[in-house]
């Protein structure tokens, strides 16, 4: 394996991390639904699909913590901490599923939906623990609102955009040196 092949995944992962860092600035300009578009999720999920589960997990865990520590948004505890676990699950599960399933469009959706559900469950579990540490409660209604109801625009965007991007980027002619 030559040096170029060894460097492609770390370089692409850094690119996905940079996208996760700046995308909330772009969506934040849409007052009503900016945060509902889940802007950190897209680069993290793509990183899992394109670079593999270890890189998706790392980028997913680092992105919200880095934004919180450098910009103060999202607030570190419990929001960024819980998002770190959620996004790590997104990146890891999308990468694992994409590796084990055939690389065809229906399976891209299967991988994406599995990652989205698992990530939301991880977020709910981590919020339950973090809110318990704070002495507050985290109800099932709060979980449904945070994981699904408030995230509907982001869920729709992910279901439309990510399969298209994965199909394009997974083409051997586009990123021929990346093999999961």
Helices and strands as residue ranges (DSSP letters): H 3-27, G 35-37, H 39-51, H 53-71, I 76-80, H 81-100, H 105-133, H 140-147, G 149-151, H 152-169
